[in-house]
Amino acid sequence: MDLQLIYTPRSHFSRKVRLLLDGLGIEAALVDAGNAAALDPALFGPNPLMKVPTLLDGGRAVFESDHIAAHLVRTRDPGDRFGVLTADVDALNARAVMNGAMGAEVELVLGARSGFDTAHPRFDKMRTALVAALDWLEQRHGLFGDAPDYLGFHLVSLWDHVALYDLVPLEHPRLRARVERLSALPFVAASKPR
């Protein structure tokens, strides 16, 4: 297979790429890196940051989920059916907020998994930022349309990951409604982390 995605099944950064691949009908071999906290660089392919996802496209490695999504669209979906290449500032701000929230959540999950005391004020700030991000997105729920798009894939990936790890309450009814609509699509439901 020409494409390989190095990922972990529960990674929300990987999932938004997987949803884009599935939505576009693009086949890619999934290569599970295993434990995202592992110290073995070989598990993460050529990614020097030892993070997922990494896309291997022929002889080329592409790092970081939004960069991977843009690469996939530029090389395989010139019509950009899911709005990956948007220049809309509001949509890009929403992506930045979701990426920041996802990053904070990763630190909380990996901190707890590594045995850190997550009651430390540094982790309190991460939890506060995660809630603030969800509140900010709830206030801007109109950014998420009815049709499936990359912004929606991003949201459902974040939402389901937060629900899985139960780090903060999900008291955001408009976001929940959008996630439920997207989750009714078979390819979205199939990739929900367990």
Backbone bond lengths (Angstrom), bond angles and torsions (degrees), N, CA, C in turn:
res aa  C-N    CA-C-N  psi(-1)  N-CA   C-N-CA  omega(-1)  CA-C   N-CA-C  phi
1 M - - - 1.453 - - 1.529 108.35 -
2 D 1.307 115.81 136.77 1.468 122.28 -175.75 1.521 112.82 -67.88
3 L 1.329 117.83 -33.16 1.461 122.11 -177.87 1.516 111.19 -109.86
4 Q 1.337 114.78 138.04 1.461 121.01 171.82 1.521 107.52 -130.71
5 L 1.320 115.69 137.87 1.457 120.89 175.96 1.523 107.94 -116.26
6 I 1.329 115.72 114.08 1.458 120.75 173.57 1.525 105.75 -82.64
7 Y 1.320 116.57 124.37 1.461 121.43 -169.07 1.520 109.20 -153.09
8 T 1.315 116.46 178.14 1.460 122.05 162.04 1.525 106.48 -127.81
9 P 1.329 117.64 145.32 1.468 120.20 -173.75 1.528 114.55 -59.20
10 R 1.326 118.25 -28.22 1.461 120.03 -178.23 1.526 113.27 -96.42
11 S 1.307 118.31 -4.64 1.465 121.08 -177.72 1.526 111.10 -67.44
12 H 1.328 116.43 121.34 1.463 119.59 177.18 1.525 111.08 -72.63
13 F 1.320 118.48 -29.30 1.466 120.57 174.96 1.529 109.55 -65.25
14 S 1.317 117.24 -41.50 1.465 120.92 177.05 1.523 111.01 -68.50
15 R 1.323 116.63 -38.48 1.460 119.19 -175.00 1.518 112.44 -62.73
16 K 1.335 118.00 -39.74 1.471 117.14 -178.57 1.522 110.73 -64.15
17 V 1.340 117.88 -31.36 1.468 121.02 174.67 1.521 109.76 -70.80
18 R 1.330 116.90 -42.65 1.460 119.77 178.63 1.529 111.06 -60.90
19 L 1.346 116.85 -39.99 1.463 119.73 178.11 1.523 111.27 -64.21
20 L 1.321 116.61 -39.80 1.461 119.64 177.22 1.526 110.12 -64.07
21 L 1.323 117.44 -46.54 1.471 120.58 177.34 1.523 110.62 -55.95
22 D 1.328 116.34 -48.79 1.468 120.22 -178.63 1.521 111.54 -64.95
23 G 1.324 116.71 -42.18 1.461 120.42 179.22 1.521 112.31 -62.26
24 L 1.325 115.87 -35.02 1.462 120.55 179.31 1.526 112.59 -85.90
25 G 1.326 117.25 -7.30 1.464 120.73 -178.25 1.517 112.50 70.55
26 I 1.322 117.23 31.42 1.462 122.01 179.98 1.519 108.64 -99.03
27 E 1.322 116.10 126.76 1.461 120.45 178.89 1.516 110.19 -85.82
28 A 1.322 114.51 137.76 1.463 121.38 175.17 1.521 107.66 -144.57
29 A 1.311 116.06 140.17 1.458 119.79 174.31 1.521 107.98 -75.21
30 L 1.328 116.00 130.54 1.459 120.91 179.15 1.524 108.62 -93.71
31 V 1.334 115.73 126.43 1.461 122.43 -179.37 1.531 106.68 -116.38
32 D 1.331 115.79 108.28 1.465 121.35 -176.76 1.530 109.57 -76.32
33 A 1.337 115.78 119.10 1.464 121.12 179.32 1.524 111.68 -76.04
34 G 1.325 117.59 -10.18 1.463 120.23 -179.54 1.517 111.17 83.71
35 N 1.297 116.76 -132.62 1.457 123.29 -176.62 1.527 109.98 -73.48
36 A 1.327 116.49 118.15 1.470 120.65 -178.80 1.519 112.79 -64.33
37 A 1.338 117.63 -17.52 1.464 121.54 179.14 1.524 112.18 -93.42
38 A 1.327 117.30 2.09 1.469 120.88 -177.42 1.528 111.42 -61.77
39 L 1.302 115.42 152.02 1.468 121.58 -178.30 1.525 113.24 -99.61
40 D 1.320 118.21 0.05 1.455 121.65 -178.52 1.532 110.06 -85.35
41 P 1.337 117.97 108.35 1.467 120.18 -178.16 1.525 113.47 -58.71
42 A 1.321 117.64 -27.96 1.464 120.56 -177.71 1.528 112.23 -62.36
43 L 1.328 117.89 -26.41 1.461 121.12 -179.27 1.527 112.43 -66.22
44 F 1.333 116.32 -24.79 1.455 121.39 -172.95 1.526 112.40 -102.70
45 G 1.337 116.31 14.15 1.455 119.99 -179.98 1.515 110.73 64.03
46 P 1.316 116.89 -141.96 1.461 119.94 -175.82 1.530 114.86 -83.00
47 N 1.332 118.34 6.11 1.461 120.77 -176.33 1.532 110.24 -76.75
48 P 1.334 118.26 111.77 1.466 120.35 -176.58 1.528 113.11 -68.03
49 L 1.329 117.59 -17.42 1.461 120.94 179.12 1.529 112.27 -84.44
50 M 1.343 116.44 -6.53 1.473 122.49 -179.95 1.531 110.55 54.88
51 K 1.330 115.11 49.78 1.459 121.99 178.89 1.520 109.40 -128.83
52 V 1.319 114.85 163.02 1.459 121.39 172.98 1.522 107.43 -116.50
53 P 1.334 114.61 153.02 1.456 129.83 1.82 1.528 112.70 -89.85
54 T 1.311 113.69 161.49 1.459 123.27 168.39 1.519 106.39 -132.75
55 L 1.319 116.25 132.54 1.458 121.38 177.08 1.524 108.81 -102.54
56 L 1.312 115.64 132.28 1.463 121.13 172.42 1.520 106.65 -108.38
57 D 1.304 115.81 115.14 1.460 122.82 -177.12 1.517 107.27 -118.30
58 G 1.338 116.03 95.68 1.455 119.29 -172.65 1.522 108.53 63.47
59 G 1.298 117.27 -122.65 1.453 121.57 178.91 1.513 113.92 -93.31
60 R 1.311 118.26 5.72 1.467 121.77 -174.89 1.533 110.62 -107.65
61 A 1.342 114.91 135.92 1.463 121.14 174.39 1.523 108.63 -102.98
62 V 1.329 115.99 136.53 1.458 121.63 179.03 1.529 107.26 -125.57
63 F 1.335 116.35 124.36 1.461 122.67 -176.81 1.525 110.83 -102.93
64 E 1.347 116.42 153.99 1.463 125.55 171.30 1.530 111.00 77.06
65 S 1.311 114.87 130.88 1.462 121.49 -169.55 1.526 114.77 -57.68
66 D 1.328 118.94 -47.07 1.466 119.35 -178.55 1.524 111.64 -70.32
67 H 1.320 116.93 -33.27 1.465 120.44 175.12 1.531 109.82 -65.88
68 I 1.331 116.47 -41.82 1.468 121.03 177.22 1.526 109.63 -60.63
69 A 1.337 116.74 -46.35 1.469 120.47 -179.39 1.530 110.53 -59.35
70 A 1.326 116.74 -45.16 1.470 120.15 179.24 1.518 110.86 -63.02
71 H 1.327 117.42 -40.89 1.475 121.25 178.08 1.535 110.39 -61.37
72 L 1.324 116.37 -45.22 1.469 119.68 -179.87 1.523 111.34 -60.32
73 V 1.315 116.49 -43.16 1.466 120.16 -178.96 1.531 110.38 -67.96
74 R 1.315 116.89 -45.24 1.475 119.23 -179.05 1.526 112.07 -62.44
75 T 1.335 116.93 -33.87 1.466 119.55 -175.90 1.521 114.10 -95.84
76 R 1.350 118.16 -18.98 1.461 118.75 -172.43 1.530 115.40 -135.88
77 D 1.317 117.69 -8.11 1.467 119.97 -178.04 1.527 109.73 -143.77
78 P 1.332 117.47 68.59 1.464 119.69 -174.58 1.529 113.88 -59.54
79 G 1.323 117.75 -20.06 1.466 120.34 176.73 1.520 113.15 -79.89
80 D 1.325 117.13 -9.94 1.467 123.63 178.06 1.531 110.95 49.26
81 R 1.322 115.66 58.81 1.469 121.95 -175.70 1.523 114.51 -55.68
82 F 1.333 118.06 -28.10 1.461 120.49 -174.31 1.525 113.55 -109.69
83 G 1.326 117.41 13.52 1.462 120.86 172.86 1.520 115.20 68.55
84 V 1.309 117.32 32.14 1.463 121.40 -179.86 1.524 111.29 -66.23
85 L 1.322 116.98 -38.60 1.468 121.04 -173.17 1.527 112.89 -91.31
86 T 1.301 117.40 21.26 1.453 120.67 -178.82 1.529 111.84 -56.18
87 A 1.314 115.10 148.21 1.465 121.35 173.37 1.526 110.07 -110.50
88 D 1.338 117.09 6.34 1.456 121.90 -178.48 1.531 110.00 -65.96
89 V 1.314 116.32 120.81 1.464 121.47 -175.32 1.529 111.42 -61.28
90 D 1.320 118.13 -40.78 1.466 120.53 -179.39 1.532 111.22 -63.85
91 A 1.317 116.68 -43.45 1.474 120.20 178.35 1.525 110.51 -65.53
92 L 1.327 117.29 -41.25 1.461 120.07 179.00 1.525 111.42 -68.02
93 N 1.334 117.76 -34.82 1.465 120.24 173.94 1.530 110.33 -63.51
94 A 1.317 116.52 -42.21 1.467 119.86 178.59 1.523 110.26 -62.53
95 R 1.321 117.69 -41.34 1.459 120.62 175.86 1.526 111.15 -60.61
96 A 1.332 116.15 -44.60 1.466 120.47 -179.79 1.532 110.70 -61.89
97 V 1.330 116.75 -41.58 1.461 120.45 178.74 1.527 110.00 -64.94
98 M 1.328 117.46 -44.24 1.462 119.76 179.28 1.522 111.34 -64.74
99 N 1.334 117.51 -41.86 1.469 119.58 177.57 1.523 111.12 -61.83
100 G 1.335 117.13 -41.38 1.458 120.38 177.64 1.516 112.06 -63.96
101 A 1.329 116.31 -42.45 1.463 120.58 178.31 1.522 110.17 -64.03
102 M 1.319 116.97 -41.93 1.460 120.86 179.10 1.524 110.78 -64.35
103 G 1.322 116.54 -40.36 1.460 120.59 178.00 1.523 111.72 -64.06
104 A 1.335 117.07 -42.45 1.464 120.94 178.00 1.526 110.16 -63.04
105 E 1.324 115.88 -41.00 1.456 119.13 -179.67 1.523 111.29 -65.73
106 V 1.322 117.10 -39.35 1.469 120.48 176.97 1.530 110.13 -59.00
107 E 1.324 116.63 -43.81 1.468 119.82 179.54 1.528 110.87 -62.22
108 L 1.320 117.44 -39.73 1.462 120.59 177.79 1.529 111.77 -65.09
109 V 1.320 116.34 -45.77 1.461 120.57 -178.82 1.531 110.26 -65.32
110 L 1.322 116.78 -49.87 1.462 119.70 -177.92 1.525 111.43 -69.17
111 G 1.340 117.56 -32.25 1.460 120.17 175.50 1.520 111.04 -61.37
112 A 1.315 116.28 -48.31 1.467 120.15 179.11 1.522 110.81 -64.32
113 R 1.337 116.57 -42.52 1.462 121.13 -179.35 1.528 111.55 -64.19
114 S 1.327 116.39 -29.82 1.468 121.15 -178.38 1.525 112.65 -87.62
115 G 1.319 117.37 -2.19 1.458 120.52 176.58 1.518 115.15 92.29
116 F 1.335 117.46 10.19 1.464 119.68 176.89 1.526 110.00 -72.53
117 D 1.311 115.53 152.85 1.455 121.63 173.35 1.527 107.26 -79.49
118 T 1.311 117.58 101.30 1.463 120.66 -175.94 1.523 112.41 -79.20
119 A 1.340 117.05 8.31 1.464 120.72 171.47 1.528 110.59 -84.76
120 H 1.312 117.45 -3.46 1.468 122.51 178.15 1.534 109.49 -61.76
121 P 1.348 117.87 144.69 1.476 120.34 -178.57 1.535 114.27 -54.89
122 R 1.315 118.45 -30.14 1.475 120.23 177.84 1.529 110.38 -60.82
123 F 1.318 116.25 -41.38 1.457 120.09 178.85 1.526 111.26 -73.71
124 D 1.340 117.24 -31.55 1.468 120.38 174.48 1.528 110.36 -58.80
125 K 1.339 115.86 -41.30 1.464 119.42 178.88 1.526 110.60 -63.06
126 M 1.326 117.43 -38.95 1.464 120.69 178.92 1.525 111.11 -63.53
127 R 1.347 116.42 -43.39 1.470 119.39 178.01 1.531 110.74 -64.29
128 T 1.334 116.47 -41.97 1.466 120.87 179.05 1.524 110.34 -62.37
129 A 1.327 116.58 -42.74 1.467 120.72 178.93 1.524 111.26 -65.15
130 L 1.319 117.11 -37.99 1.464 120.71 179.26 1.529 110.47 -63.24
131 V 1.322 116.87 -45.37 1.468 120.31 177.86 1.529 110.45 -64.70
132 A 1.339 116.78 -43.36 1.473 120.36 179.46 1.524 110.78 -61.39
133 A 1.319 117.06 -38.51 1.466 120.60 178.35 1.526 110.61 -63.45
134 L 1.324 116.93 -45.72 1.466 120.08 179.18 1.530 110.90 -64.65
135 D 1.318 117.16 -39.23 1.473 120.56 176.53 1.533 110.28 -62.07
136 W 1.329 116.47 -44.15 1.469 122.08 -179.71 1.531 110.02 -61.19
137 L 1.327 116.20 -44.16 1.467 120.41 179.18 1.527 111.27 -66.51
138 E 1.328 117.19 -39.09 1.469 120.68 178.12 1.526 110.23 -59.66
139 Q 1.330 116.98 -41.53 1.464 120.98 178.98 1.524 111.75 -66.27
140 R 1.301 117.17 -21.79 1.468 122.27 -178.86 1.529 111.33 -114.69
141 H 1.311 116.13 31.19 1.465 121.65 -176.75 1.518 112.64 -55.39
142 G 1.322 117.71 -24.51 1.458 121.15 179.97 1.522 113.47 -64.48
143 L 1.316 117.66 -15.25 1.468 120.75 175.98 1.523 111.45 -66.77
144 F 1.327 115.95 -23.53 1.463 120.78 -176.47 1.523 108.83 -96.61
145 G 1.324 115.94 107.90 1.453 121.21 -175.98 1.517 112.89 -78.54
146 D 1.321 115.07 -177.62 1.460 120.33 179.84 1.520 112.93 -80.16
147 A 1.324 116.85 -31.90 1.463 120.16 -179.03 1.527 109.51 -80.77
148 P 1.330 117.43 147.32 1.458 119.74 176.97 1.531 110.34 -61.14
149 D 1.317 116.03 135.58 1.458 120.84 174.87 1.523 108.66 -151.83
150 Y 1.333 115.75 175.27 1.459 120.21 -175.74 1.523 111.61 -64.70
151 L 1.312 117.71 -35.65 1.466 120.48 177.59 1.536 109.98 -62.41
152 G 1.302 116.90 -40.74 1.455 121.48 176.18 1.520 112.30 -66.94
153 F 1.338 116.97 -39.93 1.470 120.13 176.66 1.529 109.76 -60.01
154 H 1.315 114.68 -39.79 1.462 121.43 179.01 1.536 109.44 -62.29
155 L 1.329 116.28 -47.58 1.460 121.27 -178.44 1.524 111.57 -61.88
156 V 1.320 118.02 -48.55 1.464 120.16 -177.35 1.526 110.57 -64.65
157 S 1.314 117.46 -33.25 1.462 120.79 177.97 1.526 110.62 -66.36
158 L 1.322 116.27 -45.00 1.464 120.81 176.77 1.528 110.57 -62.75
159 W 1.319 116.87 -51.86 1.458 122.60 -174.53 1.531 111.62 -57.93
160 D 1.328 116.26 -49.98 1.465 119.70 -176.89 1.528 111.63 -65.47
161 H 1.327 117.43 -32.25 1.464 121.09 178.70 1.527 109.96 -70.41
162 V 1.328 116.93 -43.87 1.463 120.41 177.36 1.529 109.66 -61.89
163 A 1.326 116.98 -41.87 1.464 120.50 178.57 1.532 110.83 -63.56
164 L 1.319 117.41 -39.76 1.461 121.88 -178.69 1.529 111.33 -61.54
165 Y 1.329 116.52 -45.59 1.459 120.58 -175.59 1.527 113.41 -92.30
166 D 1.327 117.71 -10.83 1.461 123.33 172.47 1.533 112.81 50.63
167 L 1.336 115.76 48.72 1.463 120.79 -177.91 1.523 113.13 -86.62
168 V 1.320 116.22 -28.24 1.464 121.56 178.95 1.523 107.59 -142.85
169 P 1.333 117.67 155.65 1.473 119.75 177.97 1.532 110.82 -69.39
170 L 1.313 115.10 142.62 1.471 121.26 178.07 1.525 108.23 -103.11
171 E 1.317 115.47 78.64 1.464 121.88 -177.87 1.523 109.46 -106.51
172 H 1.317 115.75 62.88 1.457 121.96 -174.06 1.530 107.93 -137.10
173 P 1.344 118.02 83.76 1.467 121.20 -170.22 1.529 114.35 -62.56
174 R 1.320 118.31 -34.99 1.474 119.08 -178.59 1.523 110.84 -71.80
175 L 1.325 117.00 -39.01 1.462 119.79 175.36 1.527 110.18 -66.41
176 R 1.331 116.08 -42.35 1.467 120.01 178.94 1.533 111.05 -57.69
177 A 1.328 116.57 -42.63 1.467 120.17 179.79 1.518 110.91 -62.18
178 R 1.328 116.95 -41.45 1.470 120.14 179.03 1.524 110.53 -64.82
179 V 1.329 116.44 -43.48 1.463 120.64 179.40 1.533 110.07 -62.77
180 E 1.316 117.30 -41.63 1.471 120.04 179.86 1.526 111.39 -63.18
181 R 1.344 117.19 -39.29 1.477 119.55 178.03 1.525 110.28 -63.65
182 L 1.318 116.52 -46.12 1.468 119.30 179.72 1.525 111.41 -65.27
183 S 1.326 116.25 -38.53 1.462 120.68 -176.57 1.523 112.65 -68.15
184 A 1.319 117.18 -13.10 1.462 120.85 175.88 1.525 111.15 -73.80
185 L 1.333 117.58 -17.84 1.460 120.38 177.47 1.533 108.61 -73.81
186 P 1.330 118.19 130.13 1.473 120.10 -175.67 1.528 114.13 -55.01
187 F 1.333 118.17 -40.64 1.462 118.39 -177.32 1.525 112.18 -71.44
188 V 1.325 117.01 -25.01 1.476 120.34 175.86 1.529 108.82 -75.62
189 A 1.320 116.43 -46.48 1.471 120.23 179.82 1.518 111.57 -61.22
190 A 1.332 116.97 -35.73 1.467 120.72 -176.23 1.518 113.51 -65.27
191 S 1.326 117.57 -25.54 1.462 119.24 -176.37 1.531 113.26 -101.03
192 K 1.336 117.13 6.57 1.465 119.83 -178.57 1.534 109.00 -61.50
193 P 1.348 116.08 131.01 1.471 118.32 -178.67 1.522 111.57 -67.96
194 R 1.302 115.07 143.74 1.471 121.10 -178.98 1.509 109.76 -113.07
